[in-house]
Amino acid sequence: MKLLMHLKKLLKNLYFSLKRFPYTIAFSTATTIILIILINYKSSFNANTVDTLIKTAMTLALGFPLSLSLSLLFERINDFKKITKIIILLGAGLLLSLYYFYLLNELNLLTSIRYIAVNITLYLTALMIHYLYQRENFELYIVHIASRAFVTAIYSVVLYLGSAATIFTLNKLLGLTVSPQIYNSTWFAVIGIFAPIFLLAGLPTYQQKLYTEDYPSFLKVLLLYIVMPLISIYTIILYSYFIKLLLIWQWPQGLVSHLVIWYSAISLAVIFAIAPLSKNNKWVKYFSFCFPKVILPLLIMMFFAIGIRISEYGVTENRYFVVLLGCWLLGIMMYYNLIDRKRNIMLPLSLALIIFLSVFGPWSSFAISINSQNKRFEELLYRNDMIKKEKVVKNKGSINQNDKKEINAIITYFKNNHSLEQLNYLPADFTIKNMDKFFGFSYQPHYRYNRDKYISLYIDRYPIRISGYDYYFEIPNYYPKKNEENLKTNHPLTLIYNRDDFVLKINYNNKTLYQKSLSEDITDIYRKIKDKPKTKLAPNDYAFIDENKEVQIKIIVKRLSGRIDNINKNDVTINSVQLIVCINLKD
């Protein structure tokens, strides 16, 4: 009976959600249907159709927070006439259409970042509408939604697992034909249709009042007794690190920027979430008072760290957003320190504003990054006397390797993130292929876009001929370290391998029979096989034989990871290797 009552209540809430947010749920459902179509029939469509479906799904997904914001606005201002609501909804539809045709005309980094920024802005707007501007208990409202989202995630996972188990049982026990894609389709249906309906069913109405007593107990325990102590410990660690840097007079590394930024953002979210508890808890009151002051020196050091990176490599979209988020965090912390009567609605309001402005206008991340990289490119060209009549010309002398790498990095940045037409001083007929004609050296992708190539040969699937050899060893696949590993004990024959310089040593009865660095042989194998399809590899491509008066060995490469330098093709770095060693002792 209780189960039926809970089920009835669930269905009633879902119906209320559908009735309250029909347009919002229609957008999420339509988006989900298109994604399911893409999952199941993408291979049947041509590239233009796939591109159109993806952009349509993106636009419809954007309609979810937009329609949600309007629905919440209509709840708050309930004296809108029906015709006014229709006009507003039609205006929203027109905005989505304009976004589709003018801001999604090409899917690239620029459109992706802008799309994410607009989405975040709209979701933040939806969260604020019921509480702009001086309404109390905004924090409890957000905590309530966060708790509902957590419950929604649990329900969604359980529903999917139950559905997947049912499909699996029908397939295995009853022999019904089931497409492998049905599991993905089911997952999308759960998170795209059920989850939004269930989440919105628990969204408080404008008339609903929230009280501190409603604060979720599990979240209270998590924040007060786990998260806040961890943040305090992390703060001590960061201060210890910065004090160490000051003592040795060394600038912080680039990684520090991200560590401080995300630590500050998470800490600010915690301060926001615990605000309703500050009246009755001294630990919360002390933490909320001290942290905005303690974080200021760390944020200043973070700006020094990111400033060093920008001075060396210029501004990119990633660095722009790190600086922007840092400025926002610094501003909010100053707000907490200077304003007595704080309104936490300022957090999402200010964040939504700067996120929106960061992707539109001459101050946007794209405009600033393009200008910065163009300025850096210009400095490199002038330094090497490579500009004549506002065009790139070959340098009559030689260009050092670092400048070549920097020029390649900038060209790679524009090629991958923007357009080469936006890079100044390039001739109209410049292409990647004819770069040597204008620069005097060929184009090589920057290392960020040419990462280590890992080769797994899977030779364990095929028989290995080891006739003629007495012993067999495997050298495991580790990254090189400065130590030697004895790979065999309790036997007269021992094999010692130095993972730092790839030196292999074979001893028998404490007598060294063989000692050699395998670095050059492994490097030659890497050059030979790195671009070959596995099906085209012959056994001799990944093996070599060596011998001396005492021993004959056969080395077989089983796994291999390395990198060839973009500029100097002869410079190969081997990062990891797994070897098989076959040994034949001579009489």
Disulfide bonds with the S-S distance in Angstrom:
none
